[in-house]
Amino acid sequence: MKKNNLLLVASLGLLVASCGKTGPRKTPSGVEYTIAREGKGEQLKEGDTIMVYFSSYLNDSLLVNTRDQGMALPLAIQKSRDKYDLMDGFAQLREGDSAIFVLPLDSMPNKPPTAKPGDKMFVHFVVDSKYSVAKQNEKEEKEIKSYIEKNKLNTSKSPKGVYIAVTQEGTGAQPKNGDIVSVNYTGKLLDGTVFDSNTDSTIRPGMPLQPLEFPVGEGRVIPGWDEGIAQLKKGSKATLVIPSALAYGLNGGGPTIKPNSILVFNVELLDVKPAPAAPAAPAAPAPAPGK
């Protein structure tokens, strides 16, 4: 066990020993759990999406701790398929609750390979927040405006919500849906962390540096790109500030792009080519002789 997890294990032991504020409870399907800390938010229900931290222990040995990743993870509360998916347990919690579920491994279909008869799995969930599109958009709107002011960007807002700061106005064609565009770009987070670029070999070691080509408006890229690039003219350089709902949303995009990340792209629209002509419809077959 890692030394920096000893405090977590000790904390779990104290929580289990204390049995929470109201003693052990059971989910509708019969799994025992304890409320270690009561939240003050809304009661959760099937259909809600929540942001959670969780850690799991085999007896007193830590197996997983998502706080090591520095982020809460999204979880959609669905109808339980079996008692061990804990879905009906989540529906007993409130926003802000910290709860520990106790799973007897002898009766579980899937167990850690090191488990022995009589072992127990403790799963500790902290409901950080209940996800709401409206609340998330409101929160991000403030963050985006602060970023724009701090970086002195002169932006306009596209119909779907991408903030666009044109730093060099192009003189060529503006792409329409289906047109093939060629783009150079660098993508970063609000804190300046660069996560991708097709102009910097240090970001993509060993990968060729070449413009990205894609048809606009066909979903080949994140929605914020389809929306933002369509507002530019050939030859333009711009900064696109893209809300998470038009980027990678709740799921995030790998270890760097966490859930609900606002993204910033510096882009240059190098070329715009007309959409390929639709293939001609096949000619109707000639009538058979004598008909």
Secondary structure, 3 states (H helix, E strand, C coil): CCHHHHHHHHHHHHHHHHCCCCCCEECCCCCEEEEEECCCCCECCCCCEEEEEEEEEECCEEEEEHHHHCCCEEEECCCCCCHHHCHHHHCCCECCCEEEEEEEHHHCCCCCCCCCCCCEEEEEEEEEEECCHHHHHHHHHHHHHHHHHHCCCCCEECCCCCEEEEEECCCCCCCCCCCEEEEEEEEEECCCCEEEECCCCCCCCCCCCCCEEEECCCCCCCHHHHHHHCCCCCCCEEEEEECHHHCCHHHCECCCECCCCCEEEEEEEEEEECCCCCCCCCCCCCCCCCC
